[in-house]
Amino acid sequence: MAESIDINPVAPHHLPSFITPPGETDVLMVIMGIFLAVAILMFGILFLRLHTLPERVAHKSQKIQFEIVAVLGLIALFTHMHIFWVVGLLLALIDFPDFGSMMSRIAGSVERIAGVKPGDAAAGIEAKEAHEATSEGHHGDDDGTALVPAASPINATGEKEAGHA
């Protein structure tokens, strides 16, 4: 036996399709719930992609510049102060010249001219300081022990000299 549903006499006989009969699944609500979840997920992905834009731009630059931009991005994320993001984006868009490699090439050339093995400049400076300390009459340490001077590869005139005691 088919039950007839009693419709209110004031209600129209042809109801719209989005009105669900009692006991049925509301399909429109399910579709809108899925759409809302996907929209929130997509908005979050878009926000994070936009937020990491300065880091992605600075990825091809120098390491220190990339790290500064990344820190500015984190500060902007946690403080909600957008000026840090703008500064990070501007810093990422600026190409700074690479002074480090140029200075290391100059230092290597000067070491070669001076006759010091590249990378041993610090040892040469320590040796020169020890040589100067002994030539100024300072022959002992404060506790009475004698200093042993290191061999200095360069004398005051810039020529190589043999090490002496």
C-alpha positions in Angstrom: 0.0 0.0 0.0 1.3 3.3 -1.0 1.0 6.0 1.6 0.0 9.3 0.5 1.7 12.3 1.9 -0.7 14.9 3.1 0.3 18.3 1.7 -0.8 21.4 3.3 -3.6 22.9 1.2 -1.8 26.3 1.2 1.4 24.8 -0.2 1.9 24.6 -4.0 1.5 21.2 -5.6 4.8 21.4 -7.5 7.6 21.8 -4.9 11.1 22.9 -6.1 13.7 20.1 -6.5 15.9 21.4 -3.6 13.2 20.7 -1.0 13.8 17.3 0.4 10.9 15.1 1.5 11.0 14.0 5.2 13.4 11.1 5.9 15.4 11.6 2.7 19.0 12.7 2.3 19.5 16.4 1.5 21.6 16.2 -1.6 22.1 19.9 -2.0 23.4 20.2 1.6 25.9 17.4 0.9 27.1 19.0 -2.3 27.5 22.4 -0.7 29.4 20.8 2.3 31.9 19.1 -0.1 32.2 22.4 -2.1 32.8 24.4 1.1 35.5 22.0 2.3 37.3 22.0 -1.2 37.0 25.8 -1.3 38.6 26.3 2.1 41.4 23.8 1.2 42.1 25.6 -2.1 42.0 29.0 -0.4 44.6 27.8 2.2 46.8 26.4 -0.5 46.6 29.7 -2.5 47.4 31.7 0.7 50.4 29.5 1.5 51.7 29.7 -2.2 51.3 33.4 -2.1 53.0 33.6 1.3 56.0 31.7 0.1 56.4 33.7 -3.1 59.4 35.7 -1.8 61.2 32.5 -0.8 60.6 30.9 -4.2 61.9 34.0 -5.9 65.0 34.2 -3.7 65.8 30.5 -4.1 68.0 31.2 -7.1 70.0 33.9 -5.2 72.8 33.7 -2.7 72.4 31.6 0.4 72.5 34.5 2.9 69.9 36.5 0.9 67.6 33.4 0.8 67.9 32.9 4.5 67.1 36.5 5.3 64.0 36.4 3.0 62.9 33.1 4.6 63.2 34.6 8.1 61.2 37.7 7.1 58.5 35.4 5.7 58.3 33.5 9.0 58.1 36.7 11.0 55.3 37.9 8.7 53.5 34.6 9.1 53.6 34.6 12.9 53.1 38.3 13.6 50.6 39.1 10.8 52.5 42.2 9.9 52.6 42.3 6.2 55.4 44.8 6.0 57.9 41.9 6.6 56.4 40.0 3.7 56.7 43.1 1.4 60.4 43.7 2.6 61.1 40.0 1.9 59.6 40.2 -1.6 61.6 43.4 -2.4 64.8 41.8 -1.0 64.2 38.7 -3.1 63.7 40.7 -6.3 67.0 42.6 -5.9 70.1 40.9 -7.2 73.1 41.7 -5.0 76.6 41.3 -6.6 78.7 38.4 -5.4 81.5 40.1 -3.5 82.6 37.0 -1.7 84.0 35.2 -4.7 85.7 38.3 -6.0 87.4 39.0 -2.6 88.5 35.4 -2.3 90.1 35.6 -5.8 91.9 38.8 -4.8 93.1 37.2 -1.6 94.4 34.2 -3.4 96.2 36.4 -5.9 97.8 38.4 -3.1 98.9 35.2 -1.3 100.4 33.9 -4.5 102.3 37.2 -5.0 103.5 37.0 -1.4 104.7 33.5 -1.9 102.4 32.0 0.7 100.4 28.9 0.0 96.7 29.7 -0.6 94.9 29.3 2.7 98.0 29.6 4.9 97.7 33.4 5.2 96.5 33.0 8.8 99.6 30.9 9.7 101.8 33.6 8.1 100.2 36.3 10.1 100.6 34.4 13.3 104.2 33.7 12.5 104.8 37.4 11.7 103.2 38.5 15.0 105.3 36.0 16.9 108.4 37.3 15.1 107.6 40.9 15.9 107.0 40.0 19.6 110.4 38.4 19.9 112.2 41.2 18.0 110.7 43.8 20.4 112.5 42.3 23.3 109.6 40.2 24.7 111.4 36.9 25.2 109.1 35.3 27.8 105.5 34.8 28.8 104.1 36.2 32.0 104.5 32.9 33.8 108.2 32.8 33.1 108.2 30.3 30.2 110.1 31.2 27.1 108.3 31.8 23.8 109.4 29.8 20.8 109.1 32.0 17.8 107.6 30.6 14.6 109.5 30.8 11.4 108.5 34.0 9.5 108.3 33.5 5.8 108.5 37.3 5.1 110.8 39.9 6.6 110.1 43.7 7.0 111.1 44.5 3.4 108.7 41.9 2.0 111.4 39.4 1.0 111.5 35.8 1.9 114.0 34.9 4.6 115.0 31.7 6.4 113.6 31.0 9.8 115.9 31.8 12.7 115.8 31.1 16.4 
